[in-house]
Amino acid sequence: MKRYRKLIYILIGIVIVPFLFVFASNAIIKKTTRDKIYSNIEHLPVNDIGLVLGTSKYTHGGLNQYYSYRMEAAAELFFAGKIKHIIVSGDNHVNGYNEPEQMKASLVKLGVPAEKITCDYAGLRTFDSVVRLKKIFLTNKATIISQKFHLERALFIAQHYHIDAVGYCSKDVGAQYNKTTKFRELLARSKAVLDLYVLGTKPKHLGTEIKINIP
């Protein structure tokens, strides 16, 4: 009986400990970034650089609303004078799939001058995009643009790397459309905590520094 009881305790621990870690990671990330996130453009501080976090342009056979709303928010900030230059950071590790070029083309279509946009082709995930902002683009201060739930994790990573960043919320999508993404985000937050404080993870690609000159 004691042997079975011990086994039960072990099984409970296997289930409960990861759950508590996910819960704690989520709570810490939300609490430490809440004052850095803006949804009102009038209250948003002015920064030279805006970082747009990448996502696929198309999903489920149609246009990805997360993508569209991020492009619209970035253009809005640019024309409001809240940012002067935009870095579009996304995935480009497979031939024929190029998130940064897609984002740049969409922003140009919205009226943003091409010379005011820089592509980061190695933003394979949020962690890489934020760290490369400092390590490659030599930026210690920026406005990060994405949906609120995504910004919380991005800003948490930025704080760890001593980047003075704020987040601007692009429009969110419908609740039904959001369910799977929000669940994945909970797991991604736990992974971010592990990356920063346990694993010492580095971006997959670094490389030559790129200085963005702001007039």
C-alpha positions as CSV (number, residue, x, y, z in Angstrom):
1,M,0.0,0.0,0.0
2,K,2.8,2.4,0.8
3,R,4.4,1.7,-2.5
4,Y,1.2,2.6,-4.3
5,R,0.8,5.7,-2.2
6,K,4.3,6.9,-3.1
7,L,3.5,6.3,-6.8
8,I,0.3,8.3,-6.5
9,Y,2.3,11.2,-4.9
10,I,4.8,11.1,-7.7
11,L,2.0,11.2,-10.4
12,I,0.3,14.1,-8.6
13,G,3.6,15.9,-8.6
14,I,4.2,15.3,-12.3
15,V,0.8,16.8,-13.0
16,I,0.7,19.7,-10.4
17,V,4.2,21.1,-10.6
18,P,4.1,21.9,-14.4
19,F,0.6,23.4,-13.9
20,L,1.9,25.6,-11.1
21,F,4.9,26.6,-13.1
22,V,2.7,27.6,-16.1
23,F,0.3,29.6,-13.7
24,A,3.2,31.4,-12.0
25,S,5.0,32.2,-15.3
26,N,1.8,33.7,-16.6
27,A,1.1,35.8,-13.5
28,I,4.7,37.1,-13.3
29,I,4.7,38.1,-16.9
30,K,1.4,39.9,-16.7
31,K,2.3,41.8,-13.5
32,T,5.7,43.0,-14.6
33,T,4.6,44.3,-18.0
34,R,1.2,45.8,-17.3
35,D,2.5,49.4,-17.0
36,K,4.4,49.1,-20.3
37,I,1.4,48.4,-22.6
38,Y,-0.7,51.0,-24.3
39,S,-3.9,50.9,-26.3
40,N,-4.5,54.6,-26.5
41,I,-2.2,56.2,-29.1
42,E,-2.4,59.6,-27.4
43,H,-0.8,58.2,-24.2
44,L,1.9,56.2,-26.0
45,P,5.5,57.6,-25.7
46,V,7.4,58.6,-28.8
47,N,10.2,56.2,-29.8
48,D,12.5,56.2,-32.9
49,I,12.1,52.5,-33.5
50,G,9.0,50.4,-33.8
51,L,9.4,46.6,-33.8
52,V,6.5,44.6,-35.5
53,L,6.5,41.0,-34.4
54,G,5.9,38.6,-37.2
55,T,3.2,36.1,-38.0
56,S,2.0,34.4,-41.1
57,K,0.0,36.5,-43.5
58,Y,-2.4,33.7,-44.3
59,T,-4.1,31.1,-42.2
60,H,-6.9,28.6,-42.7
61,G,-7.1,29.6,-46.3
62,G,-7.6,33.3,-45.6
63,L,-6.0,36.5,-44.5
64,N,-4.6,36.2,-40.9
65,Q,-6.3,38.9,-38.9
66,Y,-3.5,39.0,-36.4
67,Y,-1.2,40.0,-39.3
68,S,-3.5,42.6,-40.8
69,Y,-4.1,44.3,-37.5
70,R,-0.4,44.5,-36.7
71,M,0.3,46.1,-40.0
72,E,-2.4,48.6,-39.5
73,A,-1.2,49.5,-36.0
74,A,2.4,50.0,-37.2
75,A,1.3,52.3,-40.0
76,E,-1.0,54.2,-37.6
77,L,2.0,54.8,-35.2
78,F,4.2,55.9,-38.1
79,F,1.8,58.5,-39.5
80,A,1.0,59.7,-36.0
81,G,4.7,60.4,-35.4
82,K,5.0,57.9,-32.6
83,I,7.7,56.0,-34.4
84,K,10.1,57.0,-37.1
85,H,11.4,53.7,-38.4
86,I,9.9,50.2,-38.4
87,I,11.7,46.9,-38.1
88,V,9.6,44.0,-39.3
89,S,10.9,40.8,-37.7
90,G,9.8,37.3,-38.8
91,D,10.5,33.9,-40.1
92,N,12.4,33.3,-43.3
93,H,14.0,29.9,-42.9
94,V,12.2,28.2,-45.7
95,N,12.4,29.0,-49.3
96,G,9.3,30.7,-50.5
97,Y,8.2,31.8,-47.1
98,N,9.3,35.3,-46.1
99,E,7.3,37.0,-43.3
100,P,9.5,40.2,-43.2
101,E,9.2,40.9,-46.9
102,Q,5.4,40.3,-46.7
103,M,5.1,42.7,-43.8
104,K,7.2,45.3,-45.6
105,A,5.1,45.0,-48.7
106,S,1.9,45.4,-46.7
107,L,3.3,48.5,-44.9
108,V,4.3,50.1,-48.2
109,K,0.8,49.4,-49.5
110,L,-0.5,51.3,-46.4
111,G,1.7,54.3,-47.4
112,V,4.8,53.8,-45.2
113,P,7.9,54.6,-47.3
114,A,10.1,51.6,-48.1
115,E,13.2,53.3,-46.8
116,K,11.6,53.7,-43.4
117,I,11.3,49.9,-43.0
118,T,14.1,47.4,-42.2
119,C,13.6,43.6,-42.4
120,D,14.9,41.3,-39.8
121,Y,14.9,37.9,-41.5
122,A,16.0,35.9,-38.5
123,G,13.1,36.6,-36.2
124,L,12.3,32.9,-36.0
125,R,10.3,33.4,-32.8
126,T,9.5,36.3,-30.4
127,F,12.5,35.6,-28.2
128,D,14.8,36.0,-31.3
129,S,13.1,39.1,-32.5
130,V,13.4,40.9,-29.2
131,V,17.0,39.9,-28.5
132,R,18.1,40.8,-32.0
133,L,16.6,44.2,-31.6
134,K,19.4,44.9,-29.1
135,K,22.2,42.6,-30.3
136,I,21.9,43.2,-34.1
137,F,20.1,46.5,-34.5
138,L,21.8,48.1,-31.5
139,T,18.5,49.4,-30.2
140,N,17.9,49.9,-26.4
141,K,14.6,51.7,-26.7
142,A,11.7,50.8,-28.9
143,T,7.9,50.4,-29.3
144,I,6.9,46.8,-29.8
145,I,3.7,46.2,-31.9
146,S,1.4,43.2,-31.6
147,Q,-1.7,42.0,-29.8
148,K,-1.8,42.5,-26.0
149,F,-1.3,38.9,-25.0
150,H,1.8,38.7,-27.2
151,L,3.2,42.0,-26.1
152,E,3.3,40.8,-22.5
153,R,5.8,38.1,-23.3
154,A,7.8,40.3,-25.6
155,L,8.1,43.0,-23.1
156,F,9.1,40.5,-20.4
157,I,12.0,39.4,-22.6
158,A,12.9,43.0,-23.4
159,Q,13.1,43.8,-19.7
160,H,15.5,41.0,-19.0
161,Y,17.8,42.4,-21.7
162,H,17.5,45.9,-20.4
163,I,15.7,47.2,-23.4
164,D,13.5,50.2,-22.5
165,A,10.5,49.1,-24.5
166,V,6.8,49.8,-24.5
167,G,4.1,47.9,-26.3
168,Y,1.3,49.2,-28.5
169,C,-1.8,46.9,-28.8
170,S,-2.9,46.2,-32.3
171,K,-6.6,45.2,-32.6
172,D,-7.4,41.7,-31.2
173,V,-9.4,39.1,-33.0
174,G,-12.6,37.3,-32.1
175,A,-12.8,35.2,-29.0
176,Q,-13.5,31.9,-30.9
177,Y,-10.6,32.6,-33.3
178,N,-8.4,33.3,-30.3
179,K,-8.8,30.2,-28.2
180,T,-6.0,28.0,-29.6
181,T,-3.6,30.9,-29.8
182,K,-4.2,32.0,-26.2
183,F,-3.5,28.4,-25.0
184,R,-0.3,28.2,-26.9
185,E,0.7,31.6,-25.4
186,L,0.4,30.2,-21.9
187,L,2.9,27.5,-22.8
188,A,5.2,30.0,-24.6
189,R,5.3,32.1,-21.5
190,S,6.6,29.2,-19.5
191,K,9.2,28.5,-22.2
192,A,10.3,32.2,-22.0
193,V,10.9,32.0,-18.3
194,L,12.9,28.8,-18.8
195,D,14.9,30.4,-21.7
196,L,15.8,33.4,-19.7
197,Y,16.4,32.0,-16.2
198,V,17.2,28.3,-16.6
199,L,18.4,27.4,-20.0
200,G,20.3,30.6,-21.0
201,T,18.9,30.3,-24.5
202,K,20.4,32.5,-27.3
203,P,18.9,33.5,-30.6
204,K,19.4,30.9,-33.3
205,H,21.1,33.5,-35.6
206,L,23.0,36.6,-34.7
207,G,25.6,38.0,-37.1
208,T,26.7,41.4,-38.3
209,E,25.4,44.4,-36.4
210,I,23.1,46.8,-38.3
211,K,22.9,50.4,-37.3
212,I,19.7,52.2,-38.2
213,N,20.3,55.9,-38.7
214,I,17.4,58.1,-37.6
215,P,17.4,61.6,-39.1
